[in-house]
Amino acid sequence: MSQKTYVTRKAGAPQILALYVGAGAIVLAGLGLVISSLVSGFSFAVMGNQVHGAVFGVVVGFLGVRYFMSVQRLAQQIDKTESRFSWSNLFSQKKNR
């Protein structure tokens, strides 16, 4: 018996979905930090200064949105038909100086 192997364009879909879920969790964590900080009014000590927790929540949410957009670009690159796996992409190229 011979087994046939089928390669689909959506072979990386579960991994991309996991990256999207991670990005969404980061955004939700930032939003939760903003809301909880505004409700309870807590702040963090940073280098001897008190910084409101909502500021950290905004930063975390912003980084989550940036990560979400990076995952979108990655998904678009993977979906291109000319995209192929190459071992050379996994190892850094040594440049002659």
PyMOL commands that set and color helices and strands:
alter all, ss='L'
color gray80, all
select helices_A, chain A and resi 13-40+53-79+87-89
alter helices_A, ss='H'
color red, helices_A
select strands_A, chain A and resi 43-46+49-52
alter strands_A, ss='S'
color yellow, strands_A
deselect
rebuild
show_as cartoon
